[in-house]
Amino acid sequence: MMKIEIDGKTIGDGYPCYTVAEVGSNFDGSLERAKKLIDLAKTCGADAVKFQSFKADKIVSKKGFENLKAGFQTNWKKPVYEVYEDAEFNRNWTKELLNYSKNKGITFFSAPYDKKAVDDLVDAGVSVFKIGSGDITWLEIIEYIAKQGKPIILGTGASTMTEIQNAVDVIHSTGNEQLVILQCVTNYPASFEQANIRAIELLRSKFNTLVGYSDHTPGYIVPMGTVALGGCMVEKHFTDDKNRLGPDHPFAMDGDDFKLMVDNIRTLEKALGKPEKELYPEESDSVILQRRCVRAKNKITADSIITKSVLEFLRPAPKGSFSPGQLDKIIGRKVKVDIEKGKALLPEHF
């Protein structure tokens, strides 16, 4: 069984799905809002809260985006560089928020987008790293993160299998085998038509590792499908108010959404069970009520020889009665007592 541990919580086959509330930029530059979202995530049943540790000048080119705004960015009111500036996570908060989360009983982690961010997170005591989909081809930073020896969550949005293979190879080359690969579609929001949840089956078999989904579609259909197909982790963007200004609020889950998702995942996990078929305790009465047994079509007198013509097969089937499939144990035998019409035939009748 594949498994890893994050802050003492086991993630993997046979364990509850690990749910991540992706706060991203939704703290809106406020330390107090960040804490508020951590509190809310814990209340909603999240196992972890995730932030993003980047500096605008270390992740995007101001010049490169001067006259470029495509895809989901066309909805942004400000220039791309300014949006990233506004969304920066204050790294001086890292240790405080990590300890705050720990005291609340929820894991704090972040996706680092430069080596200094990695170092800051290590110094703060982070227990797991996320590598965002956009950095899957930056093998240098992937290697640097992997060498820290902590579990890695690898996003694979807009990635080819070759690019994923290269990243996995680099991670494994450091001796780090603690990996969860997340299927992802990098669009905000993403469509159901292209969600392709079944890709997690390919990722699992190809890389022999744990898998999950970083989901940008509305609602929790994709997370439920992920759990049903054996995914062990689900990540969803998270806010307390979808109407707030900012690039991530509109497509994020709010507290009610996230709690509903977690509750439904936990119910689904109970329903999934295990790959066995058995008679379940709650079915014990149904065996009597819905099964047919062999009954006397008319009165059968003592010393009669049983033939099929004197029998019928009707519900219910009391314990000890003969099923229709046990005729070979009855036909041709002599009964020693009278059997009233409609009575079930029992071993003591012979």
C-alpha positions as CSV (number, residue, x, y, z in Angstrom):
1,M,0.0,0.0,0.0
2,M,1.3,3.4,-1.0
3,K,1.2,6.1,1.7
4,I,2.9,9.1,3.1
5,E,2.6,11.1,6.3
6,I,2.0,14.9,6.7
7,D,2.0,16.1,10.3
8,G,1.3,12.7,11.6
9,K,-1.7,12.2,9.3
10,T,-1.5,9.2,6.9
11,I,-2.4,9.8,3.3
12,G,-2.8,6.9,0.8
13,D,-4.7,3.8,0.0
14,G,-7.3,2.9,2.6
15,Y,-7.1,6.2,4.4
16,P,-9.5,9.2,4.3
17,C,-9.0,11.6,1.3
18,Y,-6.8,14.5,2.3
19,T,-8.6,17.8,1.6
20,V,-6.7,21.0,1.0
21,A,-8.2,24.5,1.2
22,E,-6.2,26.6,-1.3
23,V,-6.3,30.1,0.1
24,G,-4.0,31.4,-2.6
25,S,-4.4,35.2,-2.8
26,N,-7.8,35.3,-1.0
27,F,-6.3,36.6,2.2
28,D,-6.3,40.0,0.3
29,G,-3.1,41.2,1.8
30,S,-4.3,40.9,5.4
31,L,-2.8,38.8,8.1
32,E,-6.0,38.8,10.1
33,R,-8.0,37.6,7.0
34,A,-5.4,34.8,6.5
35,K,-6.1,33.7,10.1
36,K,-9.8,34.0,9.6
37,L,-9.6,31.7,6.5
38,I,-7.5,29.2,8.5
39,D,-10.2,29.1,11.2
40,L,-12.9,28.7,8.6
41,A,-11.1,25.9,6.8
42,K,-10.6,24.0,10.0
43,T,-14.3,24.4,10.8
44,C,-15.2,23.1,7.3
45,G,-13.2,19.9,7.8
46,A,-10.1,20.8,5.7
47,D,-7.0,18.8,6.5
48,A,-4.7,21.6,5.3
49,V,-4.6,25.2,4.2
50,K,-2.3,26.2,1.3
51,F,-0.8,29.6,0.4
52,Q,1.5,30.7,-2.4
53,S,5.0,32.1,-1.7
54,F,6.0,34.3,-4.5
55,K,7.3,37.7,-5.2
56,A,6.0,39.4,-8.4
57,D,9.4,40.1,-9.8
58,K,10.5,36.5,-9.2
59,I,7.6,34.9,-11.0
60,V,6.5,37.2,-13.9
61,S,8.2,39.6,-16.2
62,K,6.7,43.1,-16.1
63,K,8.0,43.7,-19.6
64,G,6.7,40.4,-20.9
65,F,3.1,41.1,-19.7
66,E,3.1,44.7,-20.7
67,N,1.0,44.1,-23.8
68,L,-0.2,40.5,-23.0
69,K,-3.3,39.4,-21.3
70,A,-4.9,36.1,-22.4
71,G,-7.2,33.3,-21.2
72,F,-8.5,33.7,-17.7
73,Q,-6.3,36.8,-17.2
74,T,-8.6,38.8,-19.6
75,N,-11.0,39.2,-16.7
76,W,-8.4,40.9,-14.6
77,K,-9.1,44.7,-14.2
78,K,-5.4,45.5,-13.5
79,P,-2.2,44.8,-15.4
80,V,-1.0,41.2,-14.8
81,Y,2.1,42.4,-12.9
82,E,0.1,44.5,-10.6
83,V,-2.3,41.6,-9.9
84,Y,0.7,39.5,-8.9
85,E,2.0,42.3,-6.7
86,D,-1.3,42.6,-4.9
87,A,-1.4,38.8,-4.4
88,E,2.0,38.5,-2.8
89,F,2.2,36.6,0.5
90,N,4.2,38.4,3.2
91,R,6.9,35.9,4.0
92,N,7.3,37.4,7.5
93,W,4.0,35.8,8.3
94,T,5.0,32.3,7.4
95,K,6.2,31.2,10.9
96,E,3.3,32.9,12.6
97,L,0.6,31.4,10.4
98,L,2.3,27.9,10.5
99,N,2.1,28.0,14.3
100,Y,-1.4,29.5,14.3
101,S,-2.5,26.6,12.0
102,K,-0.8,24.0,14.2
103,N,-2.6,25.3,17.3
104,K,-5.9,25.0,15.4
105,G,-5.1,21.5,14.4
106,I,-4.7,22.1,10.7
107,T,-1.6,21.9,8.5
108,F,-0.2,25.0,6.9
109,F,1.9,24.7,3.7
110,S,2.7,26.8,0.6
111,A,3.9,26.6,-3.0
112,P,7.3,28.2,-3.2
113,Y,8.2,30.0,-6.5
114,D,11.9,30.8,-5.8
115,K,14.7,29.3,-3.7
116,K,14.5,31.9,-1.0
117,A,10.8,31.0,-0.6
118,V,11.9,27.3,-0.2
119,D,14.4,28.3,2.5
120,D,11.9,30.5,4.4
121,L,9.4,27.6,4.5
122,V,12.0,25.1,5.7
123,D,13.1,27.6,8.4
124,A,9.5,28.0,9.5
125,G,9.1,24.2,9.8
126,V,6.8,23.4,7.0
127,S,6.0,19.7,6.6
128,V,5.1,19.5,2.9
129,F,5.7,21.3,-0.3
130,K,3.4,22.0,-3.3
131,I,5.0,22.5,-6.7
132,G,2.6,24.5,-8.8
133,S,1.8,23.3,-12.3
134,G,3.4,26.4,-13.9
135,D,6.8,25.3,-12.6
136,I,6.8,21.7,-13.7
137,T,9.4,22.4,-16.4
138,W,11.7,24.4,-14.0
139,L,13.6,21.3,-13.0
140,E,16.2,23.2,-11.0
141,I,13.6,24.4,-8.4
142,I,12.0,21.0,-8.4
143,E,15.3,19.4,-7.5
144,Y,16.0,22.0,-4.8
145,I,12.6,21.4,-3.2
146,A,12.9,17.6,-3.4
147,K,16.3,17.7,-1.7
148,Q,14.6,19.1,1.4
149,G,13.4,15.6,2.1
150,K,9.7,16.5,2.7
151,P,6.6,15.2,1.0
152,I,5.9,16.8,-2.4
153,I,2.5,17.6,-4.0
154,L,3.1,18.0,-7.7
155,G,0.5,19.9,-9.9
156,T,0.3,18.8,-13.5
157,G,-2.0,21.4,-15.1
158,A,-1.3,22.1,-18.8
159,S,1.5,19.4,-18.7
160,T,2.4,16.6,-21.0
161,M,3.3,13.1,-19.8
162,T,6.9,13.7,-20.8
163,E,7.1,16.9,-18.7
164,I,5.6,15.1,-15.7
165,Q,8.0,12.2,-16.2
166,N,11.0,14.6,-16.2
167,A,9.8,16.2,-13.0
168,V,9.2,12.9,-11.3
169,D,12.6,11.6,-12.4
170,V,14.3,14.7,-10.8
171,I,12.4,14.2,-7.6
172,H,13.3,10.5,-7.4
173,S,16.9,11.2,-8.3
174,T,17.2,13.0,-4.9
175,G,16.0,9.9,-3.1
176,N,12.7,11.6,-2.3
177,E,9.9,9.1,-2.9
178,Q,7.2,11.0,-0.9
179,L,5.1,12.2,-3.8
180,V,1.5,12.9,-4.6
181,I,0.7,13.8,-8.2
182,L,-2.4,15.9,-8.8
183,Q,-4.3,15.9,-12.1
184,C,-5.3,19.5,-12.9
185,V,-6.7,21.7,-15.7
186,T,-5.2,25.1,-15.6
187,N,-8.1,27.3,-16.2
188,Y,-10.2,29.4,-13.8
189,P,-12.8,28.1,-13.8
190,A,-12.2,24.9,-15.6
191,S,-14.8,23.0,-17.6
192,F,-16.3,19.6,-16.7
193,E,-15.9,18.5,-20.4
194,Q,-12.1,18.6,-20.1
195,A,-11.7,17.7,-16.4
196,N,-10.7,14.2,-17.3
197,I,-10.7,12.7,-13.8
198,R,-9.7,9.3,-15.3
199,A,-6.2,10.8,-15.9
200,I,-5.5,10.0,-12.3
201,E,-5.7,6.3,-13.1
202,L,-3.0,6.8,-15.8
203,L,-0.8,8.8,-13.5
204,R,-1.0,6.2,-10.8
205,S,-0.2,3.3,-13.0
206,K,2.5,5.1,-14.9
207,F,4.4,6.6,-12.0
208,N,3.4,4.1,-9.3
209,T,2.6,6.9,-6.9
210,L,-0.3,8.5,-5.0
211,V,-2.6,10.7,-7.0
212,G,-5.4,13.3,-6.5
213,Y,-6.9,16.3,-8.1
214,S,-6.3,20.1,-7.9
215,D,-9.8,21.2,-9.1
216,H,-11.0,24.4,-10.6
217,T,-14.4,23.3,-11.8
218,P,-17.6,24.4,-9.9
219,G,-18.8,22.4,-7.0
220,Y,-17.6,19.0,-5.8
221,I,-18.5,16.7,-8.7
222,V,-14.8,16.3,-9.7
223,P,-13.6,15.7,-6.1
224,M,-16.2,13.0,-5.6
225,G,-15.2,11.3,-8.9
226,T,-11.6,11.6,-7.8
227,V,-12.3,9.7,-4.5
228,A,-14.3,7.1,-6.3
229,L,-11.4,6.4,-8.6
230,G,-8.9,6.0,-5.8
231,G,-7.6,9.6,-5.5
232,C,-6.2,10.3,-2.0
233,M,-6.1,14.2,-2.1
234,V,-8.3,17.0,-3.3
235,E,-7.4,20.6,-3.5
236,K,-9.9,23.4,-4.0
237,H,-9.6,27.2,-3.9
238,F,-11.1,28.6,-0.8
239,T,-12.6,31.9,0.3
240,D,-15.2,33.2,2.8
241,D,-17.0,35.4,0.2
242,K,-17.1,34.8,-3.6
243,N,-18.1,38.4,-4.2
244,R,-14.9,39.9,-2.9
245,L,-12.6,41.6,-5.4
246,G,-9.6,39.6,-6.5
247,P,-8.7,37.0,-9.1
248,D,-9.4,33.9,-7.1
249,H,-12.6,34.7,-5.2
250,P,-15.2,34.2,-7.9
251,F,-14.4,30.5,-8.7
252,A,-13.4,29.5,-5.1
253,M,-15.5,27.5,-2.7
254,D,-16.8,29.3,0.3
255,G,-17.2,27.7,3.7
256,D,-20.6,26.2,3.1
257,D,-19.4,24.7,-0.2
258,F,-16.2,23.3,1.2
259,K,-18.0,21.7,4.2
260,L,-20.6,20.1,2.0
261,M,-17.8,18.7,-0.2
262,V,-16.0,17.2,2.8
263,D,-19.1,15.8,4.3
264,N,-20.1,14.2,1.0
265,I,-16.5,12.8,0.5
266,R,-16.7,11.2,4.0
267,T,-20.1,9.6,3.1
268,L,-18.8,8.4,-0.2
269,E,-15.8,6.8,1.5
270,K,-18.1,4.8,3.8
271,A,-20.1,3.7,0.8
272,L,-17.1,2.7,-1.3
273,G,-16.2,-0.1,1.2
274,K,-13.7,-2.7,0.0
275,P,-13.3,-5.0,-3.0
276,E,-15.2,-7.9,-1.4
277,K,-18.8,-9.2,-1.7
278,E,-20.4,-10.4,1.4
279,L,-23.8,-10.6,3.2
280,Y,-24.0,-7.4,5.3
281,P,-25.6,-7.2,8.7
282,E,-28.4,-4.8,7.6
283,E,-29.4,-7.4,4.9
284,S,-30.0,-10.2,7.4
285,D,-33.8,-9.7,7.5
286,S,-33.9,-9.3,3.7
287,V,-32.7,-12.8,3.2
288,I,-35.8,-14.0,5.0
289,L,-38.2,-11.5,3.4
290,Q,-37.1,-11.6,-0.2
291,R,-35.9,-15.1,-0.8
292,R,-38.2,-17.9,-2.0
293,C,-38.3,-21.3,-0.2
294,V,-39.9,-24.7,-1.0
295,R,-43.5,-24.8,0.2
296,A,-46.4,-27.3,0.1
297,K,-48.8,-26.4,-2.8
298,N,-51.5,-28.5,-1.0
299,K,-51.5,-30.5,2.1
300,I,-48.9,-33.3,2.1
301,T,-49.7,-36.3,4.3
302,A,-47.3,-38.4,6.3
303,D,-45.4,-41.2,4.4
304,S,-46.0,-39.4,1.0
305,I,-43.1,-39.3,-1.5
306,I,-42.2,-35.8,-2.5
307,T,-42.6,-34.9,-6.2
308,K,-42.1,-31.5,-7.8
309,S,-45.9,-31.3,-8.6
310,V,-46.7,-30.9,-4.9
311,L,-44.3,-28.0,-4.3
312,E,-44.2,-24.3,-5.0
313,F,-41.6,-21.6,-4.5
314,L,-42.7,-18.5,-2.5
315,R,-41.4,-15.9,-0.1
316,P,-40.5,-15.7,2.8
317,A,-37.7,-18.1,3.4
318,P,-37.4,-18.8,7.2
319,K,-34.1,-20.0,8.5
320,G,-33.6,-23.7,7.8
321,S,-36.0,-23.9,4.9
322,F,-35.1,-25.4,1.6
323,S,-34.3,-23.0,-1.3
324,P,-35.5,-23.7,-4.9
325,G,-31.9,-24.7,-5.6
326,Q,-32.0,-27.6,-3.1
327,L,-34.8,-29.7,-4.8
328,D,-32.3,-32.6,-5.1
329,K,-32.4,-32.8,-1.3
330,I,-36.3,-33.2,-1.3
331,I,-37.5,-34.9,-4.5
332,G,-38.1,-38.6,-4.0
333,R,-37.9,-38.5,-0.2
334,K,-40.7,-39.6,2.2
335,V,-42.1,-37.2,4.7
336,K,-42.7,-38.5,8.2
337,V,-45.4,-35.9,9.3
338,D,-48.3,-34.1,7.7
339,I,-47.3,-30.7,6.1
340,E,-50.1,-28.2,5.9
341,K,-50.7,-26.3,2.7
342,G,-48.5,-23.3,2.4
343,K,-46.0,-24.4,5.0
344,A,-42.3,-24.3,4.3
345,L,-40.6,-27.7,4.1
346,L,-37.9,-28.2,6.7
347,P,-35.3,-30.9,7.4
348,E,-37.3,-32.2,10.4
349,H,-40.2,-33.1,8.0
350,F,-38.1,-36.0,6.6
